[in-house]
Amino acid sequence: MNSVKLSNVDSPERSLATRAAAGDRDARRELFERHREAAYRVGLRVTGRHEDALDVVQDGFIKAFERLESFQRDASFKTWLLRIVTNRALDLLRARKVRIAASFDADSDAAAEPAAEASIEGSNRSNQGVSDALERRETADRLQDSLEKLPPDQRAVMALYASGDMTYGQIAEVLGVPVGTVMSRLYHARRGLRADLEDLAPADAEKEKE
């Protein structure tokens, strides 16, 4: 695995990691604040459940701080952390056989109540708003169901890629695989999602067949 060059690592973060390894609580808190959102997004996309995402983020930071003594300061703390979080999330999937769409059940039920109320009030604007919300929720449910069908390795690549701020090289480092493997898994993940959601994006599906 290729490590990140020293010049590419944020110097303040390198200092934070050093201080955190020495037990500095403020440094650990700052590292947590810097990277908790990115870790949560990855955890949520892999597991599909808010509660599980919180668990893997908590476990990820605990393990990262416990292992700071062995952390190489010339590497990116964020990349190292996301590797731990991703592996924990994949372990959770294998252990609990998590259904990704389950995290949206409560939201779907909550959205149905305003629909009935809006119908009673006879507000066209409210009805349209509720209808749009339900449609977005249905689309989100479909997407999550499709993600669940992907093999875990493809789901992990898609989760990291969807964060929007990681290069193929960084994703490869997180997963411990070559860049070509990342590109291959992402390609097959996209193919799988497009095939399963063809009715939602017919134009893209047609282009894919050409």
C-alpha positions in Angstrom: 0.0 0.0 0.0 1.3 3.4 -0.9 1.5 5.8 2.0 0.8 9.5 1.7 3.9 11.7 1.3 4.8 13.9 4.2 4.4 17.1 2.1 0.8 16.1 1.4 -0.2 15.8 5.0 -1.6 18.8 6.9 1.1 19.9 9.3 -1.3 21.1 12.0 -3.1 17.7 11.8 0.3 15.9 12.1 0.9 18.0 15.2 -2.6 17.1 16.5 -1.9 13.4 16.0 1.3 13.7 17.9 -0.3 15.5 20.8 -3.3 13.1 20.8 -0.9 10.1 21.0 0.6 11.7 24.1 -2.9 11.8 25.7 -3.8 15.5 25.0 -7.6 15.6 25.3 -7.9 18.8 23.4 -6.0 17.4 20.5 -8.2 14.3 20.4 -11.3 16.5 20.6 -10.2 18.6 17.7 -9.4 15.5 15.6 -12.8 14.2 16.4 -14.5 17.5 15.4 -12.5 17.6 12.1 -13.4 14.2 10.9 -16.6 13.0 12.6 -18.9 14.1 9.7 -16.8 12.3 7.1 -16.6 9.2 9.2 -20.4 9.3 9.9 -21.3 9.7 6.2 -19.1 6.7 5.3 -20.6 4.6 8.2 -24.1 5.5 7.2 -23.7 4.7 3.5 -22.1 1.3 4.3 -24.5 0.2 7.1 -27.6 2.2 6.0 -28.7 2.8 9.6 -28.2 5.9 11.7 -27.7 4.0 14.9 -25.1 1.6 13.3 -23.3 4.6 11.8 -23.0 6.2 15.2 -21.7 2.9 16.6 -19.0 2.4 14.0 -17.9 6.0 14.2 -17.6 5.7 18.0 -15.7 2.4 17.7 -13.5 3.9 14.9 -12.4 6.8 16.9 -11.8 4.7 20.1 -9.6 2.3 18.1 -7.8 5.1 16.3 -7.0 6.8 19.6 -5.9 3.6 21.2 -3.5 2.9 18.3 -2.1 6.4 17.9 1.2 5.2 19.2 1.7 3.1 16.1 0.2 5.6 13.7 2.7 6.8 11.1 2.8 10.7 11.3 3.6 10.9 7.6 0.2 9.4 6.7 -3.2 11.1 6.7 -5.1 10.6 9.9 -8.4 10.9 8.0 -7.5 8.2 5.6 -6.4 6.0 8.5 -9.5 6.7 10.4 -11.8 6.0 7.5 -10.1 2.7 6.9 -10.9 1.7 10.5 -14.5 2.9 10.2 -15.1 1.2 6.9 -13.7 -2.1 8.2 -15.9 -1.9 11.3 -19.0 -1.1 9.2 -18.3 -4.1 6.9 -17.8 -6.3 10.0 -21.2 -5.0 11.3 -22.9 -5.9 8.0 -21.5 -9.4 8.1 -22.4 -9.9 11.7 -25.9 -8.5 11.8 -27.0 -8.8 8.2 -28.2 -5.2 8.3 -31.0 -4.2 6.0 -30.0 -0.8 4.6 -33.6 0.4 3.9 -34.7 -0.1 7.6 -33.3 3.3 8.6 -36.0 5.0 6.5 -39.0 3.2 8.0 -39.6 5.7 10.7 -39.3 8.6 8.4 -41.8 7.0 5.9 -44.3 6.6 8.7 -43.9 10.2 9.8 -44.3 11.5 6.3 -47.7 9.7 5.9 -49.3 11.6 8.8 -49.0 15.1 7.3 -50.4 13.6 4.1 -53.7 12.7 5.8 -53.9 16.1 7.5 -53.2 18.0 4.3 -55.9 16.0 2.6 -58.4 17.0 5.3 -57.5 20.7 5.0 -57.8 20.6 1.3 -54.6 22.6 0.7 -53.3 21.9 -2.8 -50.0 23.4 -2.0 -49.5 21.3 1.1 -50.7 18.2 -0.8 -48.1 18.8 -3.5 -45.4 19.3 -0.9 -46.3 16.1 0.9 -46.5 14.3 -2.4 -43.0 15.5 -3.4 -41.6 14.5 0.0 -43.1 11.0 -0.3 -41.8 10.6 -3.8 -38.3 11.6 -2.6 -38.6 9.2 0.3 -39.7 6.4 -2.1 -36.7 7.1 -4.4 -34.4 7.1 -1.4 -35.8 3.8 -0.2 -35.3 2.3 -3.7 -31.7 3.5 -3.8 -31.0 2.1 -0.4 -32.5 -1.2 -1.3 -30.4 -1.3 -4.4 -27.2 -0.5 -2.4 -28.1 -3.4 -0.1 -27.9 -5.8 -3.1 -24.3 -4.8 -3.9 -21.5 -7.0 -2.6 -19.9 -5.4 0.5 -16.7 -4.5 -1.3 -18.6 -2.5 -4.0 -20.8 -0.9 -1.3 -17.7 0.3 0.6 -16.2 1.8 -2.6 -19.5 3.6 -3.4 -19.8 4.9 0.2 -16.3 6.4 0.1 -16.7 7.8 -3.4 -20.1 9.3 -2.5 -18.4 11.4 0.2 -17.3 13.6 -2.7 -14.0 14.6 -1.3 -11.8 11.5 -1.8 -9.7 10.7 -4.8 -9.4 7.1 -6.2 -5.9 7.0 -4.6 -7.3 7.9 -1.2 -10.1 5.4 -1.5 -7.5 2.7 -2.5 -5.5 3.6 0.6 -8.5 3.3 2.9 -9.4 -0.1 1.5 -5.9 -1.3 1.1 -6.4 -2.2 -2.6 -4.9 -1.0 -5.9 -6.4 2.0 -7.6 -7.5 -0.2 -10.5 -9.5 -2.4 -8.1 -11.3 0.7 -6.8 -12.2 1.8 -10.3 -13.3 -1.7 -11.2 -15.5 -2.0 -8.1 -17.0 1.4 -8.7 -17.8 0.6 -12.3 -19.6 -2.6 -11.4 -21.4 -0.9 -8.5 -22.7 1.8 -10.9 -23.7 -0.9 -13.4 -25.6 -2.7 -10.7 -27.4 0.4 -9.5 -28.4 1.5 -13.0 -29.7 -1.9 -13.8 -31.8 -2.0 -10.7 -33.0 1.6 -11.0 -33.4 1.7 -14.7 -37.0 3.1 -14.5 -35.7 6.1 -12.5 -33.1 7.0 -15.1 -34.1 5.6 -18.4 -31.8 7.9 -20.4 -28.7 6.8 -18.5 -29.8 3.2 -18.8 -30.0 3.4 -22.5 -26.6 5.0 -22.8 -25.2 2.2 -20.7 -26.6 -0.4 -23.1 -25.0 1.2 -26.1 
